[in-house]
């Protein structure tokens, strides 16, 4: 990956610091996740709580095997714009790729 920074020295220094940031500081062990059986309203609440626009979808809560993601865009386009109820629509039905 090539990063091109134009402008003042402070921006260059900031970019250099970000590139060399240890991955442990960037990653979180407590990531938001759901299963295909959760409803879209529950996922939207998770997104609000964690201030994010994407939630990992896992096979089961026991094994946490990732099988996809659901995004705020999925919720808007596939649920709200289609006139479906967020509380009655499962994550499985709102994900971009069908499980």
MOPAC internal coordinates of N, CA, C and O (Angstrom, degrees):
PM7 1SCF
backbone

  N    0.0000 0     0.00 0     0.00 0    0    0    0
  C    1.4315 1     0.00 0     0.00 0    1    0    0
  C    1.5139 1   108.41 1     0.00 0    2    1    0
  O    1.2310 1   120.72 1   -46.75 1    3    2    1
  N    1.2954 1   116.22 1   133.25 1    3    2    1
  C    1.4515 1   121.14 1   179.61 1    5    3    2
  C    1.5153 1   109.23 1  -111.69 1    6    5    3
  O    1.2310 1   120.91 1   -49.22 1    7    6    5
  N    1.3202 1   115.87 1   130.78 1    7    6    5
  C    1.4522 1   120.94 1   179.66 1    9    7    6
  C    1.5207 1   108.22 1  -114.25 1   10    9    7
  O    1.2310 1   120.94 1   -53.34 1   11   10    9
  N    1.2914 1   115.81 1   126.66 1   11   10    9
  C    1.4592 1   121.14 1   178.96 1   13   11   10
  C    1.5185 1   108.69 1  -111.14 1   14   13   11
  O    1.2310 1   120.95 1   -59.94 1   15   14   13
  N    1.3151 1   115.79 1   120.06 1   15   14   13
  C    1.4594 1   121.35 1   179.36 1   17   15   14
  C    1.5290 1   108.12 1  -117.43 1   18   17   15
  O    1.2310 1   121.11 1   -57.10 1   19   18   17
  N    1.3102 1   115.47 1   122.90 1   19   18   17
  C    1.4579 1   120.74 1   174.79 1   21   19   18
  C    1.5043 1   108.14 1  -113.74 1   22   21   19
  O    1.2310 1   120.62 1   -31.02 1   23   22   21
  N    1.2813 1   116.42 1   148.98 1   23   22   21
  C    1.4554 1   118.37 1   177.29 1   25   23   22
  C    1.5131 1   111.62 1   122.07 1   26   25   23
  O    1.2310 1   121.49 1    26.20 1   27   26   25
  N    1.3042 1   114.75 1  -153.80 1   27   26   25
  C    1.4572 1   119.83 1  -171.65 1   29   27   26
  C    1.5247 1   113.23 1   -76.68 1   30   29   27
  O    1.2310 1   121.34 1   -10.44 1   31   30   29
  N    1.3113 1   115.05 1   169.56 1   31   30   29
  C    1.4593 1   122.94 1  -175.87 1   33   31   30
  C    1.5340 1   112.15 1   -64.32 1   34   33   31
  O    1.2310 1   120.00 1   144.12 1   35   34   33
  N    1.3285 1   117.60 1   -35.88 1   35   34   33
  C    1.4662 1   120.38 1  -179.21 1   37   35   34
  C    1.5218 1   111.20 1   -60.69 1   38   37   35
  O    1.2310 1   120.09 1   138.92 1   39   38   37
  N    1.3225 1   117.44 1   -41.08 1   39   38   37
  C    1.4589 1   120.68 1   178.66 1   41   39   38
  C    1.5168 1   110.59 1   -64.33 1   42   41   39
  O    1.2310 1   120.20 1   139.51 1   43   42   41
  N    1.3299 1   117.22 1   -40.49 1   43   42   41
  C    1.4736 1   120.27 1   178.33 1   45   43   42
  C    1.5216 1   110.87 1   -63.16 1   46   45   43
  O    1.2310 1   120.54 1   136.39 1   47   46   45
  N    1.3366 1   116.58 1   -43.61 1   47   46   45
  C    1.4627 1   120.38 1  -179.73 1   49   47   46
  C    1.5238 1   110.81 1   -64.71 1   50   49   47
  O    1.2310 1   120.34 1   138.87 1   51   50   49
  N    1.3397 1   116.96 1   -41.13 1   51   50   49
  C    1.4530 1   120.68 1   178.62 1   53   51   50
  C    1.5292 1   110.59 1   -61.38 1   54   53   51
  O    1.2310 1   120.34 1   134.55 1   55   54   53
  N    1.3242 1   116.95 1   -45.45 1   55   54   53
  C    1.4661 1   120.84 1   179.69 1   57   55   54
  C    1.5204 1   110.66 1   -62.82 1   58   57   55
  O    1.2310 1   119.77 1   139.66 1   59   58   57
  N    1.3100 1   118.04 1   -40.34 1   59   58   57
  C    1.4607 1   121.84 1   179.91 1   61   59   58
  C    1.5281 1   110.02 1   -63.49 1   62   61   59
  O    1.2310 1   120.07 1   138.43 1   63   62   61
  N    1.3355 1   117.48 1   -41.57 1   63   62   61
  C    1.4621 1   120.98 1   177.86 1   65   63   62
  C    1.5301 1   110.93 1   -62.93 1   66   65   63
  O    1.2310 1   120.05 1   139.25 1   67   66   65
  N    1.3173 1   117.52 1   -40.75 1   67   66   65
  C    1.4570 1   121.41 1  -177.91 1   69   67   66
  C    1.5247 1   111.76 1   -67.41 1   70   69   67
  O    1.2310 1   120.12 1   143.62 1   71   70   69
  N    1.3217 1   117.38 1   -36.38 1   71   70   69
  C    1.4636 1   121.16 1  -179.77 1   73   71   70
  C    1.5203 1   110.80 1   -65.75 1   74   73   71
  O    1.2310 1   120.39 1   143.28 1   75   74   73
  N    1.3205 1   116.86 1   -36.72 1   75   74   73
  C    1.4629 1   121.15 1  -175.77 1   77   75   74
  C    1.5213 1   113.08 1   -96.17 1   78   77   75
  O    1.2310 1   120.22 1  -168.27 1   79   78   77
  N    1.3067 1   117.19 1    11.73 1   79   78   77
  C    1.4667 1   122.33 1   178.90 1   81   79   78
  C    1.5314 1   108.92 1   -65.98 1   82   81   79
  O    1.2310 1   119.60 1   -49.54 1   83   82   81
  N    1.3269 1   118.38 1   130.46 1   83   82   81
  C    1.4670 1   119.68 1   178.16 1   85   83   82
  C    1.5286 1   111.18 1   -61.09 1   86   85   83
  O    1.2310 1   121.01 1   -42.35 1   87   86   85
  N    1.3206 1   115.68 1   137.65 1   87   86   85
  C    1.4630 1   119.89 1  -176.63 1   89   87   86
  C    1.5212 1   112.24 1   -62.96 1   90   89   87
  O    1.2310 1   119.68 1   153.46 1   91   90   89
  N    1.3342 1   118.22 1   -26.54 1   91   90   89
  C    1.4574 1   120.21 1   179.57 1   93   91   90
  C    1.5254 1   111.10 1   -63.29 1   94   93   91
  O    1.2310 1   120.01 1   147.95 1   95   94   93
  N    1.3198 1   117.59 1   -32.05 1   95   94   93
  C    1.4610 1   120.58 1  -179.46 1   97   95   94
  C    1.5234 1   111.05 1   -77.64 1   98   97   95
  O    1.2310 1   119.99 1   157.62 1   99   98   97
  N    1.3220 1   117.63 1   -22.38 1   99   98   97
  C    1.4532 1   121.43 1  -178.00 1  101   99   98
  C    1.5234 1   112.63 1   -89.83 1  102  101   99
  O    1.2310 1   120.35 1   157.08 1  103  102  101
  N    1.3136 1   116.94 1   -22.92 1  103  102  101
  C    1.4553 1   121.01 1  -175.78 1  105  103  102
  C    1.5242 1   110.33 1  -100.07 1  106  105  103
  O    1.2310 1   120.98 1   -30.10 1  107  106  105
  N    1.3073 1   115.74 1   149.90 1  107  106  105
  C    1.4548 1   121.50 1  -179.35 1  109  107  106
  C    1.5244 1   109.90 1  -119.88 1  110  109  107
  O    1.2310 1   120.74 1   -43.36 1  111  110  109
  N    1.3040 1   116.18 1   136.64 1  111  110  109
  C    1.4626 1   120.05 1   176.98 1  113  111  110
  C    1.5268 1   110.87 1   -79.22 1  114  113  111
  O    1.2310 1   120.01 1   157.68 1  115  114  113
  N    1.3139 1   117.58 1   -22.32 1  115  114  113
  C    1.4578 1   122.07 1  -178.53 1  117  115  114
  C    1.5237 1   110.16 1  -101.81 1  118  117  115
  O    1.2310 1   120.48 1  -113.43 1  119  118  117
  N    1.3009 1   116.69 1    66.57 1  119  118  117
  C    1.4577 1   120.44 1  -179.45 1  121  119  118
  C    1.5188 1   110.15 1   -85.04 1  122  121  119
  O    1.2310 1   120.22 1   -31.94 1  123  122  121
  N    1.3222 1   117.19 1   148.06 1  123  122  121
  C    1.4660 1   118.95 1   177.70 1  125  123  122
  C    1.5270 1   110.45 1   -73.54 1  126  125  123
  O    1.2310 1   120.70 1   -44.14 1  127  126  125
  N    1.3145 1   116.26 1   135.86 1  127  126  125
  C    1.4661 1   120.33 1   178.04 1  129  127  126
  C    1.5237 1   109.19 1  -145.56 1  130  129  127
  O    1.2310 1   121.65 1   -18.28 1  131  130  129
  N    1.3139 1   114.45 1   161.72 1  131  130  129
  C    1.4598 1   121.26 1   176.92 1  133  131  130
  C    1.5181 1   108.13 1  -145.88 1  134  133  131
  O    1.2310 1   120.89 1    -6.63 1  135  134  133
  N    1.3076 1   115.91 1   173.37 1  135  134  133
  C    1.4640 1   121.22 1   174.53 1  137  135  134
  C    1.5253 1   108.18 1  -109.99 1  138  137  135
  O    1.2310 1   119.64 1   -13.91 1  139  138  137
  N    1.3201 1   118.29 1   166.09 1  139  138  137
  C    1.4674 1   120.29 1   178.35 1  141  139  138
  C    1.5250 1   113.36 1   -60.42 1  142  141  139
  O    1.2310 1   120.23 1   160.06 1  143  142  141
  N    1.3331 1   117.17 1   -19.94 1  143  142  141
  C    1.4586 1   120.48 1  -178.64 1  145  143  142
  C    1.5259 1   113.64 1   -84.11 1  146  145  143
  O    1.2310 1   119.56 1   163.98 1  147  146  145
  N    1.3370 1   118.45 1   -16.02 1  147  146  145
  C    1.4689 1   119.95 1   176.29 1  149  147  146
  C    1.5217 1   108.70 1   -60.60 1  150  149  147
  O    1.2310 1   120.64 1   -23.30 1  151  150  149
  N    1.3329 1   116.38 1   156.70 1  151  150  149
  C    1.4567 1   117.68 1   175.01 1  153  151  150
  C    1.5297 1   109.42 1   -95.98 1  154  153  151
  O    1.2310 1   120.98 1   -17.58 1  155  154  153
  N    1.3069 1   115.73 1   162.42 1  155  154  153
  C    1.4556 1   122.21 1  -173.64 1  157  155  154
  C    1.5337 1   111.66 1   -64.33 1  158  157  155
  O    1.2310 1   119.85 1   146.89 1  159  158  157
  N    1.3009 1   117.89 1   -33.11 1  159  158  157
  C    1.4650 1   120.26 1   178.48 1  161  159  158
  C    1.5276 1   110.73 1   -62.83 1  162  161  159
  O    1.2310 1   120.19 1   138.72 1  163  162  161
  N    1.3214 1   117.23 1   -41.28 1  163  162  161
  C    1.4649 1   121.15 1   177.53 1  165  163  162
  C    1.5294 1   110.57 1   -60.94 1  166  165  163
  O    1.2310 1   120.59 1   138.67 1  167  166  165
  N    1.3195 1   116.48 1   -41.33 1  167  166  165
  C    1.4622 1   120.88 1  -179.65 1  169  167  166
  C    1.5322 1   110.77 1   -67.32 1  170  169  167
  O    1.2310 1   120.31 1   139.31 1  171  170  169
  N    1.3239 1   117.02 1   -40.69 1  171  170  169
  C    1.4653 1   120.52 1   177.86 1  173  171  170
  C    1.5278 1   110.24 1   -61.96 1  174  173  171
  O    1.2310 1   120.13 1   141.82 1  175  174  173
  N    1.3218 1   117.36 1   -38.18 1  175  174  173
  C    1.4610 1   120.84 1   176.47 1  177  175  174
  C    1.5227 1   111.12 1   -64.53 1  178  177  175
  O    1.2310 1   120.25 1   140.56 1  179  178  177
  N    1.3501 1   117.12 1   -39.44 1  179  178  177
  C    1.4731 1   120.95 1   175.93 1  181  179  178
  C    1.5272 1   110.42 1   -61.47 1  182  181  179
  O    1.2310 1   120.69 1   135.63 1  183  182  181
  N    1.3316 1   116.28 1   -44.37 1  183  182  181
  C    1.4656 1   120.75 1  -179.66 1  185  183  182
  C    1.5227 1   110.48 1   -60.86 1  186  185  183
  O    1.2310 1   120.53 1   138.99 1  187  186  185
  N    1.3106 1   116.58 1   -41.01 1  187  186  185
  C    1.4609 1   120.71 1   178.92 1  189  187  186
  C    1.5265 1   110.57 1   -65.82 1  190  189  187
  O    1.2310 1   120.41 1   134.51 1  191  190  189
  N    1.3155 1   116.83 1   -45.49 1  191  190  189
  C    1.4706 1   121.68 1  -178.75 1  193  191  190
  C    1.5302 1   111.59 1   -62.68 1  194  193  191
  O    1.2310 1   120.48 1   138.38 1  195  194  193
  N    1.3372 1   116.69 1   -41.62 1  195  194  193
  C    1.4651 1   121.41 1  -176.08 1  197  195  194
  C    1.5289 1   113.06 1   -95.20 1  198  197  195
  O    1.2310 1   120.40 1  -177.53 1  199  198  197
  N    1.3297 1   116.85 1     2.47 1  199  198  197
  C    1.4645 1   122.32 1  -179.81 1  201  199  198
  C    1.5323 1   110.89 1    50.69 1  202  201  199
  O    1.2310 1   121.06 1  -123.17 1  203  202  201
  N    1.3266 1   115.57 1    56.83 1  203  202  201
  C    1.4582 1   120.50 1   179.89 1  205  203  202
  C    1.5270 1   109.57 1  -139.99 1  206  205  203
  O    1.2310 1   120.41 1   -13.11 1  207  206  205
  N    1.3116 1   116.81 1   166.89 1  207  206  205
  C    1.4496 1   121.41 1  -179.72 1  209  207  206
  C    1.5113 1   112.95 1  -116.50 1  210  209  207
  O    1.2310 1   120.75 1  -168.50 1  211  210  209
  N    1.3344 1   116.18 1    11.50 1  211  210  209
  C    1.4626 1   120.66 1  -177.11 1  213  211  210
  C    1.5240 1   108.30 1  -149.77 1  214  213  211
  O    1.2310 1   120.98 1   -44.49 1  215  214  213
  N    1.3179 1   115.74 1   135.51 1  215  214  213
  C    1.4616 1   121.24 1   178.90 1  217  215  214
  C    1.5284 1   108.10 1  -127.30 1  218  217  215
  O    1.2310 1   121.05 1   -45.10 1  219  218  217
  N    1.3209 1   115.59 1   134.90 1  219  218  217
  C    1.4553 1   120.56 1   178.07 1  221  219  218
  C    1.5256 1   110.10 1   -69.54 1  222  221  219
  O    1.2310 1   120.99 1   -39.89 1  223  222  221
  N    1.3215 1   115.71 1   140.11 1  223  222  221
  C    1.4633 1   121.09 1   175.20 1  225  223  222
  C    1.5292 1   106.45 1  -107.47 1  226  225  223
  O    1.2310 1   121.07 1   -55.62 1  227  226  225
  N    1.3296 1   115.56 1   124.38 1  227  226  225
  C    1.4639 1   120.92 1  -178.50 1  229  227  226
  C    1.5242 1   109.90 1  -112.90 1  230  229  227
  O    1.2310 1   121.38 1   -23.05 1  231  230  229
  N    1.3220 1   114.96 1   156.95 1  231  230  229
  C    1.4663 1   121.08 1  -178.68 1  233  231  230
  C    1.5230 1   111.20 1   -59.43 1  234  233  231
  O    1.2310 1   120.49 1   123.78 1  235  234  233
  N    1.3264 1   116.66 1   -56.22 1  235  234  233
  C    1.4635 1   122.25 1   175.75 1  237  235  234
  C    1.5243 1   108.63 1  -141.63 1  238  237  235
  O    1.2310 1   120.85 1   -18.33 1  239  238  237
  N    1.3140 1   115.98 1   161.67 1  239  238  237
  C    1.4583 1   120.12 1   178.49 1  241  239  238
  C    1.5253 1   111.45 1   -71.92 1  242  241  239
  O    1.2310 1   119.91 1   163.60 1  243  242  241
  N    1.3180 1   117.78 1   -16.40 1  243  242  241
  C    1.4569 1   121.13 1  -179.49 1  245  243  242
  C    1.5338 1   111.81 1   -81.22 1  246  245  243
  O    1.2310 1   120.17 1   135.07 1  247  246  245
  N    1.3438 1   117.28 1   -44.93 1  247  246  245
  C    1.4684 1   118.33 1  -175.84 1  249  247  246
  C    1.5271 1   113.80 1   -98.76 1  250  249  247
  O    1.2310 1   119.19 1   163.55 1  251  250  249
  N    1.3212 1   119.15 1   -16.45 1  251  250  249
  C    1.4700 1   124.76 1   177.71 1  253  251  250
  C    1.5293 1   113.66 1    54.28 1  254  253  251
  O    1.2310 1   120.33 1  -151.08 1  255  254  253
  N    1.3339 1   116.97 1    28.92 1  255  254  253
  C    1.4627 1   120.08 1   177.81 1  257  255  254
  C    1.5354 1   108.67 1   -71.64 1  258  257  255
  O    1.2310 1   119.81 1   -61.65 1  259  258  257
  N    1.3415 1   117.97 1   118.35 1  259  258  257
  C    1.4654 1   119.88 1  -178.36 1  261  259  258
  C    1.5288 1   111.55 1   -68.58 1  262  261  259
  O    1.2310 1   121.01 1   -45.75 1  263  262  261
  N    1.3287 1   115.68 1   134.25 1  263  262  261
  C    1.4661 1   120.09 1   178.64 1  265  263  262
  C    1.5237 1   111.80 1  -124.74 1  266  265  263
  O    1.2310 1   120.45 1   176.50 1  267  266  265
  N    1.3261 1   116.74 1    -3.50 1  267  266  265
  C    1.4543 1   120.05 1   178.71 1  269  267  266
  C    1.5114 1   112.17 1   162.66 1  270  269  267
  O    1.2310 1   121.27 1    13.72 1  271  270  269
  N    1.3223 1   115.17 1  -166.28 1  271  270  269
  C    1.4587 1   121.57 1   176.75 1  273  271  270
  C    1.5248 1   109.11 1  -138.65 1  274  273  271
  O    1.2310 1   121.24 1   -21.80 1  275  274  273
  N    1.3105 1   115.23 1   158.20 1  275  274  273
  C    1.4586 1   120.78 1   169.53 1  277  275  274
  C    1.5208 1   105.91 1  -125.06 1  278  277  275
  O    1.2310 1   120.81 1   -43.64 1  279  278  277
  N    1.3103 1   116.05 1   136.36 1  279  278  277
  C    1.4591 1   121.04 1  -175.93 1  281  279  278
  C    1.5262 1   110.65 1  -115.01 1  282  281  279
  O    1.2310 1   121.64 1   -14.05 1  283  282  281
  N    1.3280 1   114.46 1   165.95 1  283  282  281
  C    1.4605 1   119.06 1   175.82 1  285  283  282
  C    1.5266 1   110.11 1   -62.88 1  286  285  283
  O    1.2310 1   120.50 1   149.20 1  287  286  285
  N    1.3039 1   116.66 1   -30.80 1  287  286  285
  C    1.4649 1   120.54 1   177.08 1  289  287  286
  C    1.5304 1   111.10 1   -66.58 1  290  289  287
  O    1.2310 1   120.11 1   139.10 1  291  290  289
  N    1.3283 1   117.40 1   -40.90 1  291  290  289
  C    1.4698 1   120.97 1   175.25 1  293  291  290
  C    1.5270 1   110.23 1   -57.03 1  294  293  291
  O    1.2310 1   120.84 1   135.78 1  295  294  293
  N    1.3216 1   116.00 1   -44.22 1  295  294  293
  C    1.4651 1   120.61 1  -178.69 1  297  295  294
  C    1.5203 1   110.96 1   -63.17 1  298  297  295
  O    1.2310 1   120.70 1   134.18 1  299  298  297
  N    1.3296 1   116.26 1   -45.82 1  299  298  297
  C    1.4710 1   119.66 1  -177.90 1  301  299  298
  C    1.5174 1   111.37 1   -67.09 1  302  301  299
  O    1.2310 1   120.08 1   131.59 1  303  302  301
  N    1.3116 1   117.46 1   -48.41 1  303  302  301
  C    1.4728 1   121.09 1  -174.07 1  305  303  302
  C    1.5193 1   113.12 1   -75.18 1  306  305  303
  O    1.2310 1   120.32 1   136.24 1  307  306  305
  N    1.3219 1   117.00 1   -43.76 1  307  306  305
  C    1.4647 1   119.93 1  -171.86 1  309  307  306
  C    1.5244 1   114.31 1   -92.93 1  310  309  307
  O    1.2310 1   120.61 1   165.56 1  311  310  309
  N    1.3320 1   116.43 1   -14.44 1  311  310  309
  C    1.4662 1   118.50 1  -178.77 1  313  311  310
  C    1.5261 1   110.44 1  -117.97 1  314  313  311
  O    1.2310 1   120.33 1   114.51 1  315  314  313
  N    1.3183 1   116.98 1   -65.49 1  315  314  313
  C    1.4675 1   120.62 1  -174.19 1  317  315  314
  C    1.5288 1   111.40 1   -63.09 1  318  317  315
  O    1.2310 1   119.92 1   129.10 1  319  318  317
  N    1.3309 1   117.76 1   -50.90 1  319  318  317
  C    1.4720 1   120.74 1  -178.13 1  321  319  318
  C    1.5281 1   112.09 1   -66.10 1  322  321  319
  O    1.2310 1   120.46 1   153.77 1  323  322  321
  N    1.3232 1   116.73 1   -26.23 1  323  322  321
  C    1.4622 1   120.50 1   178.74 1  325  323  322
  C    1.5250 1   112.17 1   -85.08 1  326  325  323
  O    1.2310 1   120.26 1   178.35 1  327  326  325
  N    1.3318 1   117.10 1    -1.65 1  327  326  325
  C    1.4534 1   120.48 1   177.90 1  329  327  326
  C    1.5155 1   114.38 1    77.53 1  330  329  327
  O    1.2310 1   120.31 1  -162.31 1  331  330  329
  N    1.3354 1   117.01 1    17.69 1  331  330  329
  C    1.4696 1   120.41 1   179.28 1  333  331  330
  C    1.5255 1   110.11 1   -86.22 1  334  333  331
  O    1.2310 1   120.60 1   -21.12 1  335  334  333
  N    1.2966 1   116.46 1   158.88 1  335  334  333
  C    1.4617 1   122.14 1   178.39 1  337  335  334
  C    1.5379 1   109.85 1   -85.64 1  338  337  335
  O    1.2310 1   119.73 1   -57.44 1  339  338  337
  N    1.3420 1   118.11 1   122.56 1  339  338  337
  C    1.4660 1   120.33 1   178.42 1  341  339  338
  C    1.5290 1   112.77 1   -59.54 1  342  341  339
  O    1.2310 1   120.24 1   147.68 1  343  342  341
  N    1.3127 1   117.15 1   -32.32 1  343  342  341
  C    1.4587 1   120.28 1   179.64 1  345  343  342
  C    1.5171 1   113.79 1   -76.15 1  346  345  343
  O    1.2310 1   120.48 1   163.36 1  347  346  345
  N    1.3320 1   116.68 1   -16.64 1  347  346  345
  C    1.4603 1   121.42 1  -178.41 1  349  347  346
  C    1.5250 1   113.05 1  -108.82 1  350  349  347
  O    1.2310 1   120.13 1   173.97 1  351  350  349
  N    1.3406 1   117.37 1    -6.03 1  351  350  349
  C    1.4683 1   121.40 1  -177.11 1  353  351  350
  C    1.5204 1   109.79 1  -101.29 1  354  353  351
  O    1.2310 1   120.66 1   -52.51 1  355  354  353
  N    1.3205 1   116.34 1   127.49 1  355  354  353
  C    1.4729 1   120.36 1  -179.16 1  357  355  354
  C    1.5316 1   110.42 1   -80.00 1  358  357  355
  O    1.2310 1   121.38 1   -20.69 1  359  358  357
  N    1.2957 1   114.96 1   159.31 1  359  358  357
  C    1.4651 1   121.75 1   175.61 1  361  359  358
  C    1.5180 1   109.03 1   -59.32 1  362  361  359
  O    1.2310 1   119.96 1   139.97 1  363  362  361
  N    1.3148 1   117.68 1   -40.03 1  363  362  361
  C    1.4666 1   122.24 1   178.93 1  365  363  362
  C    1.5224 1   111.20 1   -53.23 1  366  365  363
  O    1.2310 1   120.36 1   138.81 1  367  366  365
  N    1.3383 1   116.92 1   -41.19 1  367  366  365
  C    1.4620 1   121.48 1  -177.77 1  369  367  366
  C    1.5297 1   113.32 1   -78.84 1  370  369  367
  O    1.2310 1   120.13 1   163.94 1  371  370  369
  N    1.3237 1   117.35 1   -16.06 1  371  370  369
  C    1.4620 1   120.68 1  -176.48 1  373  371  370
  C    1.5221 1   113.84 1  -104.23 1  374  373  371
  O    1.2310 1   119.60 1   167.52 1  375  374  373
  N    1.3236 1   118.37 1   -12.48 1  375  374  373
  C    1.4716 1   120.58 1  -179.42 1  377  375  374
  C    1.5179 1   111.07 1   -68.32 1  378  377  375
  O    1.2310 1   121.29 1   -28.00 1  379  378  377
  N    1.3425 1   115.13 1   152.00 1  379  378  377
  C    1.4570 1   119.55 1  -178.72 1  381  379  378
  C    1.5215 1   112.38 1   -68.77 1  382  381  379
  O    1.2310 1   119.73 1   141.92 1  383  382  381
  N    1.3150 1   118.13 1   -38.08 1  383  382  381
  C    1.4653 1   119.52 1   175.66 1  385  383  382
  C    1.5200 1   108.46 1  -106.50 1  386  385  383
  O    1.2310 1   120.95 1   -49.70 1  387  386  385
  N    1.2888 1   115.78 1   130.30 1  387  386  385
  C    1.4664 1   120.67 1  -177.29 1  389  387  386
  C    1.5252 1   110.45 1   -69.89 1  390  389  387
  O    1.2310 1   120.84 1   -39.83 1  391  390  389
  N    1.3211 1   116.00 1   140.17 1  391  390  389
  C    1.4681 1   121.07 1   178.58 1  393  391  390
  C    1.5033 1   110.65 1   -87.16 1  394  393  391
  O    1.2310 1   120.10 1   180.00 1  395  394  393

